[in-house]
Structures are given as C-alpha cells and as structure tokens.
Amino acid sequence: MLQDKVAYITGGSKGIGLGVAKGLLKQGMKVAISGRNLNSLTKAAKTLGGNDSVLPLSSDVTHLEEEEQAIKSILNKWGKLDVVIANAGVGRFAPIDEMAVEDWNNMINTNLNGAFHTLKASVEALKASEGYYMTLASLAGTNFFAHGAGYNATKFGVVGFTQAVMLDLRKYGIKVTTIMPGSVSTHFNDNQPSENDAWKIQPEDIGKLVVDLLKMHPRTLPSKIEVRPTRPDLK
Ligand SMILES: NC(=O)c1ccc[n+]([C@@H]2O[C@H](COP(=O)([O-])OP(=O)(O)OC[C@H]3O[C@@H](n4cnc5c(N)ncnc54)[C@H](OP(=O)(O)O)[C@@H]3O)[C@@H](O)[C@H]2O)c1
C-alpha cells in the first residue's frame, strides 16, 4: 500500500532520519533525504542502495528558501509528495547561566523554526496528496530537566506546534503526528553509537513505527506518540 509513495525526510544523513529512510525504502517508497552536508548525504544514499529511489538534497532547515528549493526538486523528480518528516534537530545542554547564545539560537532555528519551514514549503503538496506530516519531537517535549532549558523549550514548542497543525490540516485530509522518543542510539549530541547503546531504541525501530503509522486506517490518527526504551540503561 506504500509502494511508490514519495517521502521527504530532513536530517536524513544519519541517526533516526536514516533509519526511517531505510524503513520506507523497504516498503517500496521513494525517499528524499536532506541535511547540510551533501557529501555525507551522498554517502548515506549509497548505503540506502544508491538507486533512483533515493534523492540526496542539500538543505539547511533554518533557511525557508532552501526547504522550498528541496521541495521543488522532489516535485520535479517524482511529481508528488506524500510524506514529510521534519526530523532534523540538534541538542546542546548546559545550565541556563552558561548557555551560549549561539547554541540557544541554533536549537530554536533548527528544531522549531526548521519544523515550520519544512511544513511551510511542503503544505500545498501535502494538500494535493492528502499526505502525512510528522515531526520528531522528544520526551524532552513533555519532561523538563536540568541543563535542558534550550532543548526543552524547542521540543515543548515542537509538540505544541504539531498538535495545533494537526487541527489546522485535518480538514484537508492531511494526517499529522508528533513522535516523542526517549533515548535513541544515534550521533545526537556527539554520541558515537556502540554496543553500549544496545539498551536504547535503535533508529530502525523508529522506521518501523513510521511505517505502522503510514499503514494505519485513514479514519484513525495517533497524533502524539511517546516511545521509550523498555528498560533504561541496564548497567
Ligand atoms: N537520539 C535521541 O536520543 C533522540 C531522542 C529524542 C528525539 N530526538 C530527535 O530526533 C531528531 C534526529 O536526531 P538524531 O538523534 O537522529 O541525531 P543525529 O544522529 O545527530 O542526526 C541529526 C540529523 O539532522 C541533520 N541536521 C542537523 N542540523 C540541520 C539543519 N540545520 N538542517 C538540516 N539538517 C540538519 C544532521 O545532518 P547535518 O549535520 O549534516 O546537517 C543529521 O542528518 C532530532 O530532532 C532530535 O532532537 C533524538
């Protein structure tokens, strides 16, 4: 049922975005992945099979015009857009009195403004396809913690943004969901995935979750999903 549907995943060069891309390609979908570094995207596209079903696109989500260009490239190549996943995100953690202004602004511009830019650039295509828009928020979008003020602010924002967007867009037949993971084994915050991460959610698990959402009956919408490691760090 997902064969030949077209998806766009921001932050698709590694981590969760790459895991979701793998999951969607297995379903026969066509997938565009974006990020700021075309070189790493081209490498990622090779690991995804390097065929015509994958489109690597350089786009920084902090710039609306780059997202608009990315959507144009997808429509030029495949003629439609069914699924948009605003996944690109960064995290910098520090007590608020030590938080660098640059880190604060980068988180807001990437995690929150980026999700808006991606939607703004794609919403007409999603209306045309009666498509699906998802955001990658976080459990940090509902649980606040010390040293997390900037990241918490963006992810609480993403959760509120996505839920309001869901109410705005459902009349067009567009589904909207925010996924709120706990710890996932990725490169987030300079982590190096290793066997020590075995207890964490793996990126392909989020890929399977996204596929399940896309296969959900049209009348039913899980609009906000918390997903966490079954058992926290086993050490
Ligand atoms: N890992 C976790 O435990 C966890 C938990 C909950 C939520 N999340 C969320 O999941 C999302 C994905 O994170 P991840 O864990 O997969 O991290 P990751 O492994 O560091 O991957 C982040 C991706 O985002 C891209 N990116 C960063 N800034 C960007 C920008 N301005 N424009 C376009 N792309 C950009 C990166 O590529 P470039 O750097 O090359 O641009 C990379 O492809 C984030 O929104 C994160 O907040 C992660």
The ligand as an ORCA input file, in Angstrom:
! r2SCAN-3c Opt
* xyz 0 1
  N      18.839     10.478     19.685
  C      17.929     10.651     20.629
  O      18.046     10.099     21.750
  C      16.703     11.476     20.348
  C      15.642     11.381     21.262
  C      14.501     12.142     21.018
  C      14.423     12.958     19.908
  N      15.473     13.043     19.044
  C      15.326     13.938     17.896
  O      15.437     13.169     16.712
  C      15.872     14.013     15.639
  C      17.029     13.343     14.903
  O      18.147     13.291     15.785
  P      19.199     12.077     15.787
  O      19.188     11.532     17.158
  O      18.992     11.183     14.639
  O      20.562     12.944     15.649
  P      21.820     12.823     14.655
  O      22.265     11.403     14.540
  O      22.771     13.848     15.172
  O      21.219     13.300     13.238
  C      20.770     14.621     13.062
  C      20.482     14.877     11.590
  O      19.988     16.229     11.449
  C      20.759     16.906     10.454
  N      20.762     18.347     10.732
  C      21.214     18.993     11.813
  N      21.033     20.324     11.679
  C      20.427     20.510     10.479
  C      19.964     21.654      9.758
  N      20.102     22.905     10.238
  N      19.384     21.459      8.552
  C      19.241     20.220      8.028
  N      19.651     19.105      8.658
  C      20.253     19.258      9.864
  C      22.138     16.238     10.524
  O      22.883     16.384      9.324
  P      23.975     17.568      9.113
  O      24.620     17.799     10.459
  O      24.914     17.044      8.074
  O      23.182     18.753      8.647
  C      21.713     14.774     10.711
  O      21.347     14.207      9.466
  C      16.232     15.364     16.280
  O      15.169     16.265     16.072
  C      16.374     15.032     17.756
  O      16.109     16.135     18.564
  C      16.621     12.329     19.232
*
